[in-house]
Amino acid sequence: MQTTMTKAKTSFVLPKLPYGENALEPTISARTISFHYGKHHAGYVDALNKLVEGTAFAGRPLEDIVLQTAKDPATAGIFHNAAQVWNHNFYWLSMTPGGGGEPAGKLKRSIESDFGNFKDFRAAFTKAAVGEFGSGWVWLIVNRAGKLEIAVTSNADTPLTDGKKPLITLDLWEHAYYLDFQNRRADYIASWLDKLADWRFAEKNLA
Ligand code: FE2
């Protein structure tokens, strides 16, 4: 009994999706979510649990593992899986059925202050996301000077390791959109901005 409880305490679990697998249709299909969440994200959780078992990282909070394994080739495998778990946890929360459009309130004012207006922010976010050559992520973050900024990270990389505070993210790996948009990444980005981005989540993170 004791052994079972100890093992359970050290294992990461796949967080429950905050909506049904078909809730983001037609932009993101249930089929995409079933692979992306059920296979890719779940795969990162399983791999992370196997990699940390019996190491000093077992039982540590996810964010600590991400920060402590970054930029060290000896812990690259743990970093890649831990960061991908963190990034995907954050990505699912970055979307909501009936989202998209323009933010309101404090986030709107911050975007206007740091980008001029929402239209210019949207153009810059889109340009950065389209321009990421391979797999990666586009983020709206707060930089160390307290200003909003667009960041792009490659593969599993995350702004957390540069001391930046993520507000919202969009997954640019092909597994996020290929079944629905094939090679049309720009259409995925536009549709996500129009229909899914959860600006209220981003605003909560700004607080
Ligand atoms: Fe992904």
Residues whose N, C-alpha, C, O or C-beta is under 5 A from the ligand:
A	BS01	FE2	D171 W173 A176
